[in-house]
Amino acid sequence: MRLDDYPKKESKRVWLTVDEIECLADETADPVRELAVRLAGQAGLRRSEIGSVRPQDFEHAPDGFVRVWEDYAKRDIYREAPVPDEVATIARTLGHARNDGEPVVNISGSTIYRVVRGAAGDLEKETGDEGWSYLDVHDLRRSWGGHLLWDCGCSPMAVMEFGGWSDWSTFEEHYMGEMTPQAMDRERAKIDYMGGEPADEEVLFEPESPALADTYDHPEWLLDPPTQRGWRTDPSLRYYPDYGTTERRAWPRSVSEYDGSWSLLMSASDN
């Protein structure tokens, strides 16, 4: 678990590990409440969205996804979020007992809030970790988004699509700029005086196209005008989430700037 202060209110933001989300789900009293926790922490649904999902949203979505409507009545702001097989199985089982159009999680948003707070309170008593006392429903969605970015290596654009985020600056600040507990552990392991070993020299962004791969092997080519090789216009760069950066980086302007790692020389819009 990782905690951080909210900038403008007396509480703390919480990031849970995958195992801690599993513990929270197991602490609930019945399958409906368990599903509510899992939809937030393992599919990234907002509290208002959890109580809107219908059985057909699982049945008619692509395999491995659930259909999510931000406003179910108006049928606007639609997305498809990936769900684990276990979550889909629980939802389909509960759906057999629902009437057409009835939500799978047939409890109110305020009840979902109390479910999360209650399960977190039980875990605080069991573990003695006061961090559980700060947990809110939104922290489950926060933990899910961070896990996809930092631990799974998903593209930021994919995570924004999966989670229904539309504001890039907000997403960059609150998700790309905030490490998960697992990412913190990985970085700590690199600190030599704590018994870790510094990471081997890494290439932050590895080109997927052959032309760009050749450029990595021959940095002197970077001195050529971009139009001669086209390396400034090729967007096919892999995203490495451990560095909390934007998806595209510029290439060094000169050999002197080529040092095995790439500095951000211009924004993605300049590329």
Buried (B, 14 or more C-beta within 10 A) or exposed (E): BBBEEEEEEEEBBBBBBBEBBBBBBEBBEEBBBBBBBBBBBBBBBBBEBBBBBBBBBBEEBEEEBBBBBBEBEEEEEEBBBBBEEBBBEBBEEBBEEBEEEEBBBEBEBEBBBBBBBBBBBBBBEEEEEEBBBBBBBBBBBBBBBBBBBBBEEBBBEBBBBBBBBEEBEEBBEBBBEBBBBBBEEBEEEEEEEEEEEEEEEEEBBEBEBEEBEEBBEEBEBBEEEEEEBEBBEBEEBEBBBBBBBBBBBBBBBEEEEBEEEBEEEEEBEEB
